[in-house]
């Protein structure tokens, strides 16, 4: 340990001891004053003693919480990844930020002093308190943890998705480049002097190529369409057929044979050989196995929204890519006019609003039959006010919904102590890393710069709501959700929490603004660290597009 680190640690300990001494001194003074008041009011000796003990216990708990929650918190880097165990078996003496729990010793030090209150109670009171503590202890030890998915939901979706029994074919000429070839292709579209960073292995990019007559005859069907078609009523999963066809073509071009799909294995070993032979064909030249990161209908539409509000650059999404995206969204539209939350889901307001808006931003006209059916579906369930929270967030970014229609996402939550139950750092990783850019954009109330002058935004405001946009009273609509989307109804406690946050947003004043500035600065630094540590890939496509917007 360096001299500077030692001095810092000594200073921290000295400061904490001073804080603890001050807390005890202030508590003693307050205790004496309160005792005098109780005597003047004629309060009995037992009550007086109980008050004194409770005050001391509260002081001890607060000091213990500060001491174990900060001075003795977190895992040293040299022990990161070796902190095994479950429950209270953490190897950290205080609060373990990685596991989200206090040690058994810390817990006893924080809550143990309250046992001193028991002798001050009547016999019945002591029995009631001890019984309550025992029940709480059993519940805490054997409860289902917050991250547990739980059992089947009481409000399950019983509807089935329905698509037209129709096979669609993508325009021919799409090729997937991987590894170094993907880097080389991307460099051709970047301004001179810009290069990609990071490892090329495992990277994939699709692009459109010009077809010569030989390619048209060998690889593609009539009218320059891909031979393999897509019929969601047969299988809503595209199965990467175009990619697989390319791998088969590359495999056979090297003189190899593709395993015979008609062969039926008779033993487990034969089945394994057949599977391995097929996956050998599918393996990319750099060694990885590629696959579509698709399924949810809120991934690609989010990218399209960010592409639109950042200037609709061809270097971001070129014309061929936009046409392919529109094709993908069209073929997944269901008979009722809507889209599911994912490719195998029945229509929902979340999926429908996201896909409808994406198609309109890609240039599909409102008069298009697909758009008319989609608009009718959305309006039949009350309009975009009744879509999911993430869809509302994208609408706010576009300027198609007022921020008052969205629940509060305070960036100042990051300033809370890590041991607070609702600190964002305690969320599941994919929730935490989406909350991060969301709170930053919410804190700035970001809205597309040309929202008030863009005719397409004005058109969407008219199409997505059954009433005039200017007449909507946004207050109180944030928790609105269509019945078909209400898979897991919001808990009453969450309704109360959202109401408290709305009060904080409205009446927080200068304190809220000061904390918000610090919270926004923290979020910006955290996003920069996430970009650097993942080579700008981020943990997933949802937070990636939000981080892209915050950096633009």
VEXDREN-2710 file (C-alpha; in Angstrom, 1 decimal):
% VEXDREN-2710
k/r/px/py/pz
1/UNK/0.0/0.0/0.0
2/UNK/1.4/3.4/-0.9
3/UNK/1.9/6.3/1.6
4/UNK/-0.8/8.2/-0.1
5/UNK/-3.3/5.4/0.2
6/UNK/-2.4/4.8/3.8
7/UNK/-2.9/8.5/4.6
8/UNK/-6.2/8.4/2.8
9/UNK/-7.4/5.4/4.7
10/UNK/-6.3/6.9/8.0
11/UNK/-8.1/10.1/7.1
12/UNK/-11.3/8.1/6.3
13/UNK/-11.1/6.2/9.6
14/UNK/-10.6/9.4/11.6
15/UNK/-13.5/11.1/9.8
16/UNK/-15.8/8.2/10.5
17/UNK/-14.8/8.0/14.1
18/UNK/-15.5/11.8/14.4
19/UNK/-18.9/11.3/12.8
20/UNK/-19.7/8.4/15.1
21/UNK/-18.7/10.4/18.2
22/UNK/-20.7/13.4/17.0
23/UNK/-23.8/11.2/16.4
24/UNK/-23.5/9.7/19.9
25/UNK/-23.0/13.1/21.5
26/UNK/-25.9/14.7/19.7
27/UNK/-28.0/11.6/20.5
28/UNK/-27.1/12.0/24.2
29/UNK/-28.0/15.7/24.2
30/UNK/-31.3/15.0/22.5
31/UNK/-31.9/12.1/24.9
32/UNK/-31.5/14.4/27.9
33/UNK/-33.7/17.0/26.5
34/UNK/-36.4/14.5/25.6
35/UNK/-36.1/12.9/29.1
36/UNK/-36.8/16.3/30.7
37/UNK/-39.8/16.8/28.5
38/UNK/-41.2/13.4/29.4
39/UNK/-40.8/14.1/33.1
40/UNK/-42.6/17.4/32.8
41/UNK/-45.4/15.6/31.0
42/UNK/-45.7/13.0/33.7
43/UNK/-44.7/10.0/31.5
44/UNK/-43.9/6.8/33.5
45/UNK/-40.4/5.4/34.3
46/UNK/-40.8/2.4/32.0
47/UNK/-41.8/4.6/29.0
48/UNK/-38.9/7.0/29.9
49/UNK/-36.5/4.1/29.9
50/UNK/-37.9/2.6/26.7
51/UNK/-37.5/6.0/25.0
52/UNK/-33.9/6.3/26.1
53/UNK/-33.0/2.7/25.0
54/UNK/-34.8/3.2/21.6
55/UNK/-32.9/6.4/21.0
56/UNK/-29.6/4.7/21.7
57/UNK/-30.5/1.8/19.5
58/UNK/-31.4/4.1/16.6
59/UNK/-28.1/5.9/17.0
60/UNK/-26.2/2.7/17.0
61/UNK/-28.0/1.4/13.9
62/UNK/-27.4/4.6/12.0
63/UNK/-23.7/4.6/12.9
64/UNK/-23.4/0.9/12.1
65/UNK/-25.1/1.4/8.7
66/UNK/-22.7/4.2/7.8
67/UNK/-19.7/2.2/9.0
68/UNK/-20.5/-1.1/7.4
69/UNK/-22.2/0.4/4.4
70/UNK/-19.3/2.6/3.4
71/UNK/-16.0/2.2/5.3
72/UNK/-16.1/-1.7/5.1
73/UNK/-18.0/-2.0/1.8
74/UNK/-17.2/-3.8/-1.4
75/UNK/-14.8/-6.5/-2.5
76/UNK/-11.1/-5.8/-2.9
77/UNK/-10.1/-6.2/-6.6
78/UNK/-7.7/-9.1/-5.8
79/UNK/-10.6/-11.1/-4.4
80/UNK/-13.1/-10.3/-7.1
81/UNK/-14.6/-13.5/-8.5
82/UNK/-13.7/-15.6/-5.5
83/UNK/-16.5/-14.4/-3.2
84/UNK/-18.4/-17.6/-3.2
85/UNK/-21.2/-18.7/-0.9
86/UNK/-24.9/-17.9/-0.6
87/UNK/-27.1/-15.9/1.7
88/UNK/-24.9/-14.2/4.4
89/UNK/-21.8/-16.1/3.4
90/UNK/-20.2/-13.1/1.8
91/UNK/-16.5/-12.7/2.6
92/UNK/-16.8/-8.9/2.8
93/UNK/-17.1/-7.6/6.4
94/UNK/-19.5/-4.8/5.6
95/UNK/-21.7/-4.3/2.5
96/UNK/-20.9/-6.4/-0.5
97/UNK/-21.8/-4.3/-3.6
98/UNK/-21.3/-7.2/-6.0
99/UNK/-23.7/-9.5/-4.2
100/UNK/-26.0/-6.7/-2.9
101/UNK/-26.0/-7.8/0.8
102/UNK/-24.5/-7.1/4.2
103/UNK/-22.4/-9.7/6.0
104/UNK/-24.0/-11.6/8.9
105/UNK/-21.7/-9.7/11.3
106/UNK/-22.7/-6.3/9.9
107/UNK/-26.4/-7.3/10.0
108/UNK/-26.1/-8.2/13.7
109/UNK/-24.3/-5.0/14.5
110/UNK/-26.9/-2.9/12.7
111/UNK/-30.1/-4.6/14.0
112/UNK/-28.8/-6.4/17.1
113/UNK/-28.9/-3.4/19.5
114/UNK/-32.7/-3.3/19.1
115/UNK/-32.9/-6.5/21.3
116/UNK/-32.1/-4.2/24.2
117/UNK/-35.6/-2.7/23.8
118/UNK/-37.2/-6.0/24.8
119/UNK/-36.5/-5.9/28.5
120/UNK/-38.1/-2.5/28.7
121/UNK/-41.4/-3.8/27.4
122/UNK/-44.2/-5.6/29.2
123/UNK/-44.3/-9.4/29.1
124/UNK/-47.0/-9.3/26.4
125/UNK/-45.1/-6.6/24.4
126/UNK/-41.8/-8.5/24.6
127/UNK/-43.5/-11.7/23.4
128/UNK/-45.1/-9.9/20.5
129/UNK/-41.8/-8.3/19.4
130/UNK/-39.8/-11.5/19.7
131/UNK/-42.4/-13.4/17.7
132/UNK/-42.5/-10.8/15.0
133/UNK/-38.7/-10.7/14.8
134/UNK/-38.6/-14.5/14.5
135/UNK/-41.2/-14.5/11.7
136/UNK/-39.4/-11.8/9.9
137/UNK/-36.1/-13.6/10.3
138/UNK/-37.6/-16.8/8.8
139/UNK/-39.2/-14.9/6.0
140/UNK/-35.9/-13.1/5.2
141/UNK/-34.0/-16.3/5.3
142/UNK/-36.3/-18.4/3.1
143/UNK/-38.0/-15.8/1.0
144/UNK/-38.0/-15.8/-2.8
145/UNK/-35.3/-13.3/-3.9
146/UNK/-36.2/-10.3/-6.0
147/UNK/-34.4/-11.8/-9.1
148/UNK/-36.4/-15.0/-9.0
149/UNK/-38.8/-15.1/-12.0
150/UNK/-41.6/-16.6/-9.9
151/UNK/-44.4/-18.9/-11.1
152/UNK/-46.9/-18.5/-13.9
153/UNK/-48.6/-15.1/-14.1
154/UNK/-52.2/-14.8/-13.1
155/UNK/-52.9/-12.6/-16.1
156/UNK/-51.3/-14.8/-18.8
157/UNK/-51.8/-14.0/-22.5
158/UNK/-54.1/-16.7/-23.9
159/UNK/-54.5/-15.3/-27.4
160/UNK/-52.7/-16.9/-30.3
161/UNK/-50.9/-15.0/-33.1
162/UNK/-52.4/-15.2/-36.5
163/UNK/-50.7/-14.4/-39.8
164/UNK/-51.7/-14.6/-43.5
165/UNK/-50.7/-17.9/-45.1
166/UNK/-48.4/-16.2/-47.5
167/UNK/-44.7/-16.7/-48.5
168/UNK/-42.6/-13.6/-49.0
169/UNK/-39.2/-13.3/-50.6
170/UNK/-36.5/-10.8/-49.8
171/UNK/-34.8/-9.0/-52.7
172/UNK/-31.8/-11.0/-53.8
173/UNK/-28.2/-9.9/-53.4
174/UNK/-27.7/-9.8/-49.6
175/UNK/-24.4/-11.0/-48.3
176/UNK/-23.0/-11.4/-44.8
177/UNK/-19.4/-10.5/-44.2
178/UNK/-17.6/-11.6/-41.1
179/UNK/-14.4/-10.8/-39.2
180/UNK/-11.8/-8.9/-41.2
181/UNK/-14.0/-8.8/-44.3
182/UNK/-16.7/-7.0/-42.3
183/UNK/-14.1/-4.4/-41.1
184/UNK/-13.0/-3.9/-44.7
185/UNK/-16.5/-3.4/-45.9
186/UNK/-17.4/-1.0/-43.2
187/UNK/-14.2/1.1/-43.9
188/UNK/-15.4/1.7/-47.4
189/UNK/-18.5/3.5/-46.1
190/UNK/-16.6/5.6/-43.4
191/UNK/-15.2/9.1/-44.0
192/UNK/-11.5/9.0/-45.0
193/UNK/-9.3/8.5/-42.1
194/UNK/-11.8/6.8/-39.8
195/UNK/-11.2/3.1/-38.9
196/UNK/-12.9/0.6/-36.6
197/UNK/-11.3/-0.4/-33.3
198/UNK/-11.4/-3.6/-31.5
199/UNK/-11.3/-7.3/-32.4
200/UNK/-12.7/-8.2/-35.9
201/UNK/-13.3/-11.9/-35.0
202/UNK/-17.0/-12.6/-34.5
203/UNK/-18.2/-9.4/-36.2
204/UNK/-20.9/-9.6/-38.8
205/UNK/-22.4/-7.1/-41.3
206/UNK/-25.0/-7.6/-44.1
207/UNK/-24.8/-5.6/-47.3
208/UNK/-26.3/-5.6/-50.7
209/UNK/-24.2/-6.7/-53.7
210/UNK/-24.8/-6.3/-57.5
211/UNK/-25.8/-9.5/-59.1
212/UNK/-24.3/-10.8/-62.3
213/UNK/-26.2/-13.2/-64.6
214/UNK/-24.2/-16.2/-63.3
215/UNK/-25.2/-15.4/-59.7
216/UNK/-28.8/-14.9/-60.7
217/UNK/-29.0/-18.3/-62.2
218/UNK/-27.2/-20.2/-59.5
219/UNK/-28.2/-18.6/-56.2
220/UNK/-31.5/-16.8/-56.7
221/UNK/-35.0/-17.3/-57.9
222/UNK/-37.0/-15.4/-60.4
223/UNK/-37.4/-11.6/-60.3
224/UNK/-34.2/-11.2/-58.4
225/UNK/-35.7/-12.6/-55.2
226/UNK/-34.1/-14.9/-52.7
227/UNK/-35.1/-18.6/-53.2
228/UNK/-35.8/-19.2/-49.6
229/UNK/-39.0/-17.5/-48.6
230/UNK/-40.7/-16.7/-45.3
231/UNK/-44.2/-17.7/-44.2
232/UNK/-44.8/-16.8/-40.5
233/UNK/-48.0/-18.9/-40.4
234/UNK/-45.7/-21.9/-40.9
235/UNK/-42.9/-20.7/-38.7
236/UNK/-42.5/-17.1/-37.4
237/UNK/-38.8/-17.7/-37.0
238/UNK/-36.8/-17.0/-40.2
239/UNK/-34.2/-19.5/-39.1
240/UNK/-31.3/-17.6/-40.7
241/UNK/-32.1/-19.3/-44.0
242/UNK/-30.2/-16.9/-46.2
243/UNK/-27.1/-17.1/-44.0
244/UNK/-27.3/-20.9/-44.0
245/UNK/-27.6/-21.0/-47.8
246/UNK/-24.4/-18.9/-48.0
247/UNK/-22.5/-21.2/-45.7
248/UNK/-23.6/-24.2/-47.7
249/UNK/-22.5/-22.5/-50.9
250/UNK/-19.1/-21.7/-49.3
251/UNK/-18.7/-25.2/-47.9
252/UNK/-19.4/-27.0/-51.2
253/UNK/-17.2/-24.5/-53.2
254/UNK/-14.3/-26.0/-51.3
255/UNK/-15.2/-29.5/-52.5
256/UNK/-16.9/-30.6/-49.3
257/UNK/-20.2/-32.5/-49.0
258/UNK/-23.2/-31.3/-47.0
259/UNK/-24.7/-34.0/-44.6
260/UNK/-27.7/-35.8/-46.0
261/UNK/-30.8/-34.4/-44.2
262/UNK/-32.8/-37.5/-45.1
263/UNK/-30.5/-39.7/-43.1
264/UNK/-32.3/-40.8/-39.8
265/UNK/-29.7/-41.7/-37.1
266/UNK/-30.4/-44.9/-35.2
267/UNK/-28.1/-44.3/-32.2
268/UNK/-27.2/-41.4/-30.0
269/UNK/-23.7/-41.3/-31.4
270/UNK/-25.0/-41.2/-34.9
271/UNK/-27.3/-38.3/-34.0
272/UNK/-24.4/-36.4/-32.5
273/UNK/-22.3/-37.0/-35.6
274/UNK/-25.0/-35.7/-37.8
275/UNK/-25.5/-32.5/-35.7
276/UNK/-21.7/-31.9/-35.5
277/UNK/-21.4/-32.4/-39.3
278/UNK/-24.1/-29.8/-39.9
279/UNK/-22.6/-27.3/-37.5
280/UNK/-19.3/-27.7/-39.1
281/UNK/-20.9/-26.5/-42.3
282/UNK/-22.4/-23.5/-40.5
283/UNK/-19.2/-22.4/-38.8
284/UNK/-17.9/-19.0/-40.0
285/UNK/-14.4/-18.8/-41.5
286/UNK/-13.0/-17.1/-38.4
287/UNK/-14.3/-19.9/-36.2
288/UNK/-17.5/-18.5/-34.6
289/UNK/-21.1/-19.5/-35.3
290/UNK/-23.2/-16.5/-36.4
291/UNK/-26.9/-16.0/-35.7
292/UNK/-29.5/-13.3/-35.8
293/UNK/-30.0/-11.3/-32.7
294/UNK/-33.7/-10.9/-33.3
295/UNK/-37.1/-11.8/-32.0
296/UNK/-38.2/-8.8/-30.0
297/UNK/-40.1/-6.2/-31.9
298/UNK/-38.6/-3.3/-29.9
299/UNK/-35.0/-3.7/-31.0
300/UNK/-34.9/-2.6/-34.6
301/UNK/-37.6/0.0/-34.3
302/UNK/-35.5/1.7/-31.5
303/UNK/-32.6/1.9/-33.8
304/UNK/-34.8/3.4/-36.5
305/UNK/-36.1/6.1/-34.1
306/UNK/-32.5/7.1/-33.2
307/UNK/-31.5/7.1/-36.9
308/UNK/-34.3/9.4/-37.6
309/UNK/-33.8/11.9/-34.8
310/UNK/-30.0/12.1/-35.4
311/UNK/-30.4/13.3/-39.0
312/UNK/-31.4/10.2/-41.1
313/UNK/-27.8/9.7/-42.4
314/UNK/-27.1/7.2/-45.2
315/UNK/-23.9/6.3/-43.4
316/UNK/-26.0/5.1/-40.5
317/UNK/-28.7/3.2/-42.5
318/UNK/-28.4/3.1/-46.3
319/UNK/-31.3/2.8/-48.6
320/UNK/-30.9/-1.0/-49.1
321/UNK/-30.8/-1.6/-45.3
322/UNK/-33.9/0.6/-44.8
323/UNK/-35.8/-1.4/-47.5
324/UNK/-34.8/-4.7/-45.9
325/UNK/-36.0/-3.4/-42.5
326/UNK/-39.3/-2.4/-43.9
327/UNK/-39.7/-5.8/-45.5
328/UNK/-39.0/-7.5/-42.2
329/UNK/-41.6/-5.4/-40.4
330/UNK/-44.2/-6.0/-43.1
331/UNK/-44.0/-9.7/-43.2
332/UNK/-44.4/-10.0/-39.4
333/UNK/-47.7/-8.0/-39.3
334/UNK/-50.6/-10.1/-38.2
335/UNK/-54.1/-10.5/-39.5
336/UNK/-55.6/-8.1/-37.0
337/UNK/-53.2/-5.4/-38.2
338/UNK/-50.9/-5.4/-35.1
339/UNK/-47.5/-6.8/-34.2
340/UNK/-46.5/-8.8/-31.2
341/UNK/-44.0/-7.9/-28.6
342/UNK/-41.8/-10.5/-30.3
343/UNK/-42.1/-12.6/-33.5
344/UNK/-44.1/-15.5/-31.8
345/UNK/-46.4/-13.2/-29.7
346/UNK/-50.0/-12.3/-30.4
347/UNK/-50.5/-8.6/-31.3
348/UNK/-49.7/-6.1/-28.5
349/UNK/-49.8/-2.4/-28.2
350/UNK/-46.1/-2.3/-27.4
351/UNK/-45.1/-4.2/-30.5
352/UNK/-47.7/-2.5/-32.7
353/UNK/-46.8/1.1/-31.8
354/UNK/-43.1/0.4/-32.2
355/UNK/-43.4/-1.3/-35.6
356/UNK/-46.0/1.1/-36.9
357/UNK/-43.8/4.1/-36.0
358/UNK/-40.7/2.4/-37.5
359/UNK/-42.4/1.8/-40.8
360/UNK/-43.6/5.4/-41.1
361/UNK/-40.1/6.7/-40.3
362/UNK/-38.7/4.4/-43.0
363/UNK/-41.0/6.1/-45.5
364/UNK/-44.1/4.0/-45.7
365/UNK/-47.1/6.2/-46.4
366/UNK/-50.1/6.4/-44.1
367/UNK/-52.3/5.4/-47.0
368/UNK/-50.6/2.1/-47.4
369/UNK/-53.0/-0.8/-46.5
370/UNK/-50.6/-2.2/-44.0
371/UNK/-50.4/1.2/-42.2
372/UNK/-54.2/1.6/-42.3
373/UNK/-54.7/-1.7/-40.6
374/UNK/-52.0/-1.0/-38.1
375/UNK/-53.5/2.4/-37.2
376/UNK/-56.9/0.9/-36.8
377/UNK/-55.5/-1.7/-34.4
378/UNK/-53.7/0.9/-32.3
379/UNK/-56.7/3.2/-32.1
380/UNK/-59.1/0.3/-31.2
381/UNK/-57.2/-0.1/-27.9
382/UNK/-57.1/3.6/-27.0
383/UNK/-54.2/4.9/-29.0
384/UNK/-50.5/5.2/-28.1
385/UNK/-51.4/6.3/-24.5
386/UNK/-52.0/2.6/-23.8
387/UNK/-48.7/1.3/-25.1
388/UNK/-45.8/0.0/-23.0
389/UNK/-43.4/2.2/-21.1
390/UNK/-40.4/1.7/-23.5
391/UNK/-42.6/2.6/-26.5
392/UNK/-43.7/5.7/-24.7
393/UNK/-40.1/6.6/-24.1
394/UNK/-39.3/6.4/-27.9
395/UNK/-42.4/8.5/-28.6
396/UNK/-41.2/11.2/-26.2
397/UNK/-37.8/11.2/-27.9
398/UNK/-39.5/11.7/-31.3
399/UNK/-41.8/14.4/-30.0
400/UNK/-44.9/12.3/-30.5
401/UNK/-45.7/12.2/-26.8
402/UNK/-45.2/14.8/-24.1
403/UNK/-42.7/13.9/-21.3
404/UNK/-45.5/14.4/-18.8
405/UNK/-47.0/11.2/-20.2
406/UNK/-44.0/9.2/-19.1
407/UNK/-43.1/8.1/-15.6
408/UNK/-40.2/9.9/-13.9
409/UNK/-36.7/8.3/-14.5
410/UNK/-34.5/10.3/-12.1
411/UNK/-30.8/10.3/-12.7
412/UNK/-30.1/11.4/-9.1
413/UNK/-31.0/7.9/-8.0
414/UNK/-27.4/7.0/-8.8
415/UNK/-26.3/9.2/-5.9
416/UNK/-28.0/7.1/-3.3
417/UNK/-25.9/4.8/-1.1
418/UNK/-25.3/1.4/-2.8
419/UNK/-27.0/-0.4/0.0
420/UNK/-30.3/1.4/-0.6
421/UNK/-32.8/-1.3/-1.8
422/UNK/-33.8/0.8/-4.9
423/UNK/-30.4/2.0/-6.0
424/UNK/-30.2/1.4/-9.8
425/UNK/-26.9/-0.5/-9.3
426/UNK/-29.0/-3.3/-7.6
427/UNK/-31.1/-3.9/-10.7
428/UNK/-30.5/-6.8/-13.0
429/UNK/-27.8/-5.9/-15.5
430/UNK/-30.0/-5.5/-18.5
431/UNK/-32.4/-3.3/-16.5
432/UNK/-29.5/-1.3/-15.0
433/UNK/-27.8/-0.6/-18.3
434/UNK/-31.0/0.5/-19.9
435/UNK/-32.0/2.7/-17.0
436/UNK/-28.6/4.4/-17.3
437/UNK/-29.0/6.2/-20.7
438/UNK/-32.8/6.4/-20.2
439/UNK/-32.3/8.5/-17.0
440/UNK/-29.9/10.7/-18.8
441/UNK/-32.2/11.4/-21.7
442/UNK/-35.1/11.9/-19.3
443/UNK/-33.1/14.2/-17.1
444/UNK/-32.5/16.5/-20.2
445/UNK/-36.1/15.9/-21.5
446/UNK/-34.6/15.2/-24.9
447/UNK/-36.9/15.8/-27.9
448/UNK/-36.1/15.6/-31.6
449/UNK/-35.0/19.1/-32.6
450/UNK/-37.3/19.4/-35.6
451/UNK/-40.4/17.8/-33.9
452/UNK/-42.5/21.0/-34.2
453/UNK/-41.7/21.6/-37.9
454/UNK/-41.4/18.0/-39.3
455/UNK/-44.7/17.1/-41.1
456/UNK/-44.1/13.4/-40.4
457/UNK/-44.1/14.0/-36.7
458/UNK/-47.3/16.0/-37.1
459/UNK/-48.9/13.1/-39.0
460/UNK/-47.9/10.6/-36.4
461/UNK/-49.4/12.8/-33.7
462/UNK/-52.7/12.6/-35.6
463/UNK/-52.5/8.9/-36.4
464/UNK/-51.5/7.4/-33.1
465/UNK/-54.3/9.0/-31.0
466/UNK/-58.1/8.8/-31.3
467/UNK/-58.4/12.4/-30.1
468/UNK/-56.6/15.6/-31.2
469/UNK/-53.0/15.7/-29.9
470/UNK/-53.4/19.2/-28.5
471/UNK/-56.4/18.2/-26.4
472/UNK/-54.6/15.3/-24.5
473/UNK/-54.1/15.9/-20.8
474/UNK/-50.9/14.0/-20.2
475/UNK/-50.8/14.2/-16.5
476/UNK/-52.0/10.8/-15.1
477/UNK/-51.5/8.9/-18.3
478/UNK/-48.1/7.5/-17.6
479/UNK/-49.4/4.3/-16.0
480/UNK/-52.0/3.7/-18.7
481/UNK/-51.6/0.3/-20.4
482/UNK/-53.9/-1.7/-22.7
483/UNK/-55.5/-4.8/-21.2
484/UNK/-53.8/-7.0/-23.9
485/UNK/-50.4/-5.7/-22.7
486/UNK/-51.1/-6.0/-19.0
487/UNK/-49.3/-9.3/-18.6
488/UNK/-47.9/-8.5/-15.1
489/UNK/-50.1/-5.8/-13.5
490/UNK/-48.2/-3.1/-11.7
491/UNK/-48.0/-3.6/-7.9
492/UNK/-49.8/-0.9/-5.8
493/UNK/-46.4/-0.1/-4.2
494/UNK/-45.1/0.8/-7.6
495/UNK/-48.0/3.1/-8.2
496/UNK/-47.3/4.9/-5.0
497/UNK/-43.5/5.1/-5.8
498/UNK/-44.3/6.6/-9.2
499/UNK/-46.6/9.2/-7.5
500/UNK/-43.9/10.1/-5.1
501/UNK/-41.4/10.6/-7.9
502/UNK/-43.9/12.8/-9.8
503/UNK/-44.2/15.0/-6.7
504/UNK/-40.4/15.1/-6.5
505/UNK/-40.2/16.1/-10.1
506/UNK/-42.8/18.9/-9.6
507/UNK/-41.8/20.2/-6.2
508/UNK/-38.2/19.2/-5.8
509/UNK/-37.1/22.8/-6.6
510/UNK/-33.4/23.9/-6.4
511/UNK/-32.5/20.7/-4.4
512/UNK/-33.7/18.5/-7.1
513/UNK/-32.0/20.5/-9.8
514/UNK/-28.7/20.4/-7.9
515/UNK/-28.9/16.7/-7.4
516/UNK/-30.0/16.2/-11.0
517/UNK/-26.9/17.9/-12.3
518/UNK/-24.7/15.6/-10.3
519/UNK/-26.8/12.6/-11.3
520/UNK/-26.5/13.5/-15.0
521/UNK/-22.7/13.9/-14.7
522/UNK/-22.5/10.5/-13.1
523/UNK/-24.6/8.9/-15.8
524/UNK/-22.5/10.4/-18.6
525/UNK/-19.3/9.2/-17.0
526/UNK/-20.8/5.7/-16.5
527/UNK/-21.9/5.5/-20.1
528/UNK/-18.4/6.6/-21.3
529/UNK/-16.9/3.8/-19.2
530/UNK/-19.4/1.3/-20.6
531/UNK/-18.5/2.3/-24.1
532/UNK/-14.7/2.0/-23.4
533/UNK/-15.0/-1.3/-21.6
534/UNK/-17.2/-3.0/-24.3
535/UNK/-15.5/-1.3/-27.4
536/UNK/-18.8/0.6/-28.0
537/UNK/-20.8/-2.7/-28.3
538/UNK/-22.6/-2.3/-24.9
539/UNK/-24.5/-5.0/-23.2
540/UNK/-27.4/-5.1/-25.6
541/UNK/-29.1/-3.3/-28.5
542/UNK/-31.6/-1.4/-26.4
543/UNK/-29.1/0.6/-24.3
544/UNK/-26.7/0.7/-27.3
545/UNK/-29.1/3.0/-29.3
546/UNK/-29.8/5.1/-26.3
547/UNK/-26.0/5.5/-25.6
548/UNK/-25.6/6.4/-29.3
549/UNK/-28.1/9.1/-28.9
550/UNK/-26.6/10.6/-25.8
551/UNK/-23.2/10.7/-27.5
552/UNK/-24.5/12.4/-30.7
END
